[in-house]
Amino acid sequence: MNDPNAIYRRLGVSDAVLRFADTVLASLDAPFARVDAIAERNQAKVLLAMQRCRVNATHFNPSTGYGYDDEGRDNLERLYAACFGAQAALVRPQITCGTHALALALGANLLPGDELLSPVGAPYDTLEEVIGIRPSAGSLAEYGVTYRQADLKPDGSFDFDAIRAAIHDRTRLVTIQRSKGYATRPSFSVARIGELIAFCKSVKPDLICMVDNCYGEFVEDLEPTEAGADLMVGSLIKNPGGGLAPTGGYVCGRSDLVERCARRLTAPGLGAEVGASLGLLRSFYQGFFLAPVTVQSAVKGAIFTAACYERLGFRVVPASTEVRRDIIQAVELGSREAMLAFCKGIQAAAPVDSYVTPEPWAMPGYDDEVIMAAGAFHQGSSIELSADGPIRPPYAVYFQGGLTWYHAKLGVLMSLQKLLEAGLIELK
Ligand SMILES: *Cc1c(COP(=O)(O)O)cnc(C)c1O
C-alpha cells in the first residue's frame, strides 16, 4: 500500500486526473478549515438542542394507525424548533418532499384574494405549478391566490424599489428561496435574507416571510428562522435528514402558522395530533444528529468541484473562493455531451447502481428534459452524491451531496475522467 493512488487507478481514475486533483486540493486548506469550523459549531448546536429536549430511547418507538400520543414524533418537532430557533415545527414522513412542504406552507397560509410575492425572482421549477405560473389543476391560482415577483438586479442583488412597489394591501406572504436551485444566480446568505425580511416588514409589518431552506441547513452558523423568518421549509432527503431519513419534510416557524400547516396536512380539528411515525423516528433523530458533518462533506465536495472546473476554464457558481450558502455547485459545461459525461462520472462513483448510465428524461414537475446521476440508498436523495440539471443552455450541471467527503471527491475525479475520455477537457 505504498502507492496511495493505486486504489483510485483500480476505480478507473487515470494518473493525469489524480495529478491534476492533487494540485487543486493543495489550494483548498483555508476554505476547508472554514467548513470544518462551521460543522463543529453546528454539531454542538444540534447536541445542545437534543440535550435540552431530553431525547431518550423511548422517542424512537414506532406508532401506527392515527398516531395519537406519539411522544417521539412530538419531541422530534420540539427538537427541530429548538435547534432552529423557532416556536414550533412540523416534521413528518407524510410530507413527501420539499415541493410538498412548500405547497403545504403556502396553501395553509394563503387564502382566496391574497397575493404571494417572490422578491428574489422566479422560484424553483416545481413551484411553477404549485403557484400556477404554469396553469395546473389544484394550483394556488385556481383558489384565487395571485402571484407577483420582483426580479433580482443583474448583479444578483435585491431590487428594493421593485420590491416596495410590488407590496400592496393584498400581499400576504413573501417567499424567499435561499438556494439558487436550477438557476445560476447566487444563493443568499442568512444575513442577507435577514435584511430582506426586515425590509419587507418595514414596508408592511404583517407580511408572513417564508424561506425555502432546501439545501441550506447547517451550511452556516444560523438558519433563516434565527434571522427573522416566520416560516422555514425543507426536505428530509436533503441536509437535515443527514442521509439517514428515508423520506419526509419539515416546516418550522411561528406556532400559529405551523399549526395551520398541520391542519392542512391532516384536517382541521386534527392537526398535528395525528400522523403515525411508523418505524422512522430513529432515522430522523440520528440523521439530524449527523446532518452537520454530512453537510460538511457535501460542502467540501462542492468546493473541490468548483476549484477543479474553474481551473479548466468553465464558469462555476459559486467560485471556489466564495463563502458557501448552500451545498449546490453549478458548473456551466456548455454542451449536452459534457453534461452527459459529467453525470456518467458521478454515477460511476456511486455505491449503488454504479454500473448504469444516466439518460435525460421528462421528469414530472419540470419543463425541460432533466439528466440525473445518483446511486443513492434513498431514491432521489440529494444529500447523497448526485448531479443533475435541465438540458438547456448554459448546460449547467448541479452537483450536490456526498455523505462522506471521500465519496464526493471520487465523484469529482470520475467526472473529470469521463470528460477526459470523451475528449472534452485537456489536463496539463
Ligand atoms: C429541492 C428543492 C425544492 C424541491 O424539493 P423536492 O424535494 O425535490 O420536491 C425546492 N426548492 C429548492 C431550492 C430545492 O433545492
The ligand as a Gaussian input file, in Angstrom:
#p B3LYP/6-31G(d) Opt

LIG

0 1
 C      -35.033000      20.538000      -3.963000
 C      -35.631000      21.871000      -3.875000
 C      -37.016000      22.038000      -3.822000
 C      -37.986000      20.920000      -4.013000
 O      -37.707000      19.817000      -3.305000
 P      -38.141000      18.348000      -3.768000
 O      -37.840000      17.588000      -2.550000
 O      -37.283000      17.969000      -4.922000
 O      -39.580000      18.388000      -4.095000
 C      -37.482000      23.320000      -3.665000
 N      -36.667000      24.371000      -3.588000
 C      -35.331000      24.241000      -3.665000
 C      -34.471000      25.453000      -3.584000
 C      -34.778000      22.993000      -3.798000
 O      -33.466000      22.863000      -3.862000

